[in-house]
């Protein structure tokens, strides 16, 4: 099982990308014995898998202890709650992604999921999708001059989105409609990258006009 330190680290800084906090991908070897596919503990990964399946990590047909079985049931219930069904009745959600994301393309990520939420046609849905025109996946790379000239950081828009959600939950203010956030990469001045300004980052607008993202029939329209 995870130590207290490993568990705290998994929930404090785990990104969800394996390996995280000592959890590794495992696969059976030629004898059927679980082995780590990369650095990490096969025993730990198999133990976590057993909590998901409700079966012993050692023998597929062996039942878990009563306590472990209870944990497995709670995990299964939690997985059903976060399943990517796109059904989010009366639950406010903001989705934020950069259009230039090369790791998780928007057509196979946020756009697709947002379209599913709208296709469900729930009149109480409060899902909003904000797509930053020149946003990508790794803000840390924007210290490189070539990338800084082509992309803008997502972090400021993330903080703004969190402020919008906080205001919505605390005072009932409306969330701005789904939209494309028009950004503008920085240029070069005297051989140096120009300072980052609000005009570069763009803003989520209460009235996006022609930049609004809409869904009609079975089609998501992204300007």
Legacy VTK file of the C-alpha trace (Angstrom):
# vtk DataFile Version 3.0
C-alpha trace
ASCII
DATASET POLYDATA
POINTS 223 float
0.000 0.000 0.000
0.987 3.643 -0.317
2.818 5.177 2.590
1.354 8.332 4.123
4.042 10.350 2.351
3.333 8.748 -1.038
-0.405 9.266 -0.634
0.028 12.934 0.282
2.355 13.473 -2.662
-0.027 11.772 -5.095
-2.833 14.139 -4.142
-0.679 17.255 -3.822
1.325 17.253 -7.028
0.254 14.237 -9.059
-0.512 15.167 -12.652
-2.302 11.954 -13.542
0.483 11.047 -15.979
2.117 7.744 -15.110
4.426 7.288 -13.264
3.022 9.482 -10.513
4.107 9.221 -6.876
5.672 5.803 -7.460
2.797 4.298 -9.437
3.978 2.562 -12.617
2.515 0.762 -15.580
2.762 -3.011 -15.170
2.450 -5.940 -17.537
2.789 -9.706 -17.087
6.081 -11.288 -18.131
6.449 -14.642 -19.918
5.584 -16.508 -16.690
2.554 -14.364 -15.933
4.254 -12.530 -13.088
3.414 -8.797 -12.912
6.434 -6.678 -13.808
6.937 -2.937 -13.900
7.005 -1.653 -17.467
9.096 1.299 -16.318
10.762 2.380 -13.091
8.584 1.800 -10.056
6.981 -0.898 -7.962
5.015 -3.658 -9.657
3.674 -4.753 -6.264
2.336 -1.275 -5.541
0.708 -0.948 -8.967
-0.858 -4.419 -8.649
-2.177 -3.495 -5.200
-3.823 -0.349 -6.563
-5.255 -2.364 -9.440
-6.817 -4.797 -6.970
-8.697 -1.927 -5.343
-10.140 -1.109 -8.755
-11.120 -4.658 -9.699
-12.138 -5.881 -6.242
-9.855 -8.892 -6.617
-6.605 -9.843 -4.951
-3.404 -8.630 -6.570
-1.898 -12.106 -6.115
-4.644 -14.339 -7.464
-7.377 -13.219 -9.812
-9.975 -15.457 -8.104
-9.137 -14.479 -4.527
-11.523 -12.100 -2.811
-10.183 -9.100 -0.944
-10.570 -8.596 2.773
-13.780 -6.924 3.932
-12.031 -3.580 4.431
-10.380 -3.697 1.018
-13.634 -4.731 -0.632
-15.314 -1.710 0.946
-12.588 0.530 -0.472
-13.069 -1.064 -3.901
-16.798 -0.350 -3.762
-16.195 3.276 -2.863
-13.656 3.594 -5.675
-16.128 2.116 -8.156
-18.799 4.572 -7.013
-16.355 7.463 -7.399
-15.390 6.317 -10.886
-19.033 6.301 -11.922
-19.412 9.857 -10.645
-16.527 11.162 -12.750
-17.204 9.025 -15.825
-16.945 11.004 -19.057
-20.642 10.794 -19.854
-21.051 14.505 -20.482
-24.094 14.546 -18.199
-23.577 17.308 -15.655
-27.039 18.360 -14.439
-27.085 21.623 -12.475
-23.312 21.476 -12.008
-21.325 24.540 -13.149
-18.223 23.598 -15.137
-15.610 25.663 -16.958
-13.441 23.967 -19.590
-10.329 25.882 -20.643
-7.893 24.800 -23.348
-5.469 26.313 -25.818
-6.262 25.973 -29.510
-2.587 25.302 -30.248
-2.334 22.400 -27.771
-0.173 19.838 -29.571
-0.248 17.255 -26.759
-4.058 16.992 -26.480
-5.595 18.411 -29.680
-8.764 20.381 -28.993
-10.754 18.385 -31.563
-10.083 15.212 -29.557
-10.324 16.818 -26.121
-12.278 19.829 -24.949
-14.270 20.448 -28.127
-15.453 16.857 -28.273
-16.401 16.720 -24.589
-18.165 20.075 -24.672
-20.142 18.975 -27.732
-21.291 15.865 -25.853
-22.494 17.972 -22.916
-24.510 20.144 -25.306
-25.871 17.175 -27.236
-27.411 15.871 -24.017
-29.580 18.993 -24.194
-29.973 19.493 -20.454
-31.756 22.824 -19.909
-30.039 23.193 -16.525
-26.526 22.636 -17.883
-23.976 25.254 -16.845
-20.990 24.071 -18.860
-18.798 26.726 -20.456
-15.913 26.201 -22.860
-13.235 28.866 -23.317
-10.684 28.211 -26.076
-7.583 30.421 -25.995
-6.543 31.117 -29.571
-2.756 30.998 -29.067
-2.672 28.805 -25.962
-0.750 25.521 -25.894
0.017 22.870 -23.274
3.270 23.826 -21.553
3.519 27.343 -20.158
7.015 26.561 -18.835
8.323 26.375 -22.419
7.368 29.979 -23.099
10.652 31.140 -21.591
12.152 30.089 -24.933
12.129 33.111 -27.299
10.915 31.227 -30.353
7.908 29.793 -28.510
7.162 33.065 -26.719
6.684 34.705 -30.113
4.071 32.142 -31.148
2.090 31.317 -28.008
0.627 32.942 -24.906
0.473 31.454 -21.374
-2.741 29.818 -20.219
-2.179 30.426 -16.507
-3.664 33.974 -16.453
-6.828 32.748 -18.168
-6.993 29.810 -15.757
-6.892 32.177 -12.784
-9.542 34.371 -14.413
-11.760 31.336 -15.008
-11.409 30.333 -11.346
-12.404 33.874 -10.310
-15.460 33.669 -12.568
-16.469 30.368 -11.003
-15.911 31.674 -7.463
-18.127 34.686 -8.186
-20.769 32.411 -9.699
-20.837 30.125 -6.658
-20.675 32.893 -4.076
-22.944 35.553 -5.530
-24.794 33.850 -8.378
-23.255 35.978 -11.134
-23.670 34.536 -14.618
-20.815 32.679 -16.252
-19.863 34.260 -19.606
-20.964 32.184 -22.615
-18.609 29.749 -24.307
-16.196 31.548 -26.593
-12.850 31.814 -28.312
-10.494 34.007 -26.284
-8.656 36.143 -28.812
-5.011 36.334 -27.800
-1.979 37.879 -29.468
1.574 36.503 -29.189
4.343 38.885 -28.238
6.771 40.328 -30.750
10.465 41.201 -30.619
11.606 44.682 -29.593
15.308 45.570 -29.929
16.139 41.891 -30.132
14.218 41.054 -26.945
10.815 39.524 -26.324
8.265 42.235 -25.627
6.752 42.299 -22.125
3.562 40.296 -21.655
0.450 42.497 -21.528
-3.302 41.900 -21.045
-3.735 42.432 -24.795
-1.499 39.425 -25.416
-3.406 37.163 -23.054
-6.909 38.123 -24.169
-10.000 38.012 -21.964
-13.205 36.058 -21.446
-15.984 38.483 -22.413
-19.522 38.751 -21.120
-20.613 39.410 -24.709
-18.284 37.580 -27.110
-20.312 38.429 -30.208
-18.974 36.603 -33.262
-16.396 34.817 -31.076
-19.139 32.843 -29.291
-18.907 29.039 -29.458
-22.359 27.585 -30.179
-23.999 24.209 -30.660
-26.869 23.650 -33.067
-28.390 20.381 -34.194
-25.433 17.994 -34.013
-22.712 20.495 -34.824
-20.379 22.505 -32.634
-19.537 25.856 -34.193
-16.143 27.307 -33.216
-15.225 30.624 -34.902
LINES 1 224
223 0 1 2 3 4 5 6 7 8 9 10 11 12 13 14 15 16 17 18 19 20 21 22 23 24 25 26 27 28 29 30 31 32 33 34 35 36 37 38 39 40 41 42 43 44 45 46 47 48 49 50 51 52 53 54 55 56 57 58 59 60 61 62 63 64 65 66 67 68 69 70 71 72 73 74 75 76 77 78 79 80 81 82 83 84 85 86 87 88 89 90 91 92 93 94 95 96 97 98 99 100 101 102 103 104 105 106 107 108 109 110 111 112 113 114 115 116 117 118 119 120 121 122 123 124 125 126 127 128 129 130 131 132 133 134 135 136 137 138 139 140 141 142 143 144 145 146 147 148 149 150 151 152 153 154 155 156 157 158 159 160 161 162 163 164 165 166 167 168 169 170 171 172 173 174 175 176 177 178 179 180 181 182 183 184 185 186 187 188 189 190 191 192 193 194 195 196 197 198 199 200 201 202 203 204 205 206 207 208 209 210 211 212 213 214 215 216 217 218 219 220 221 222
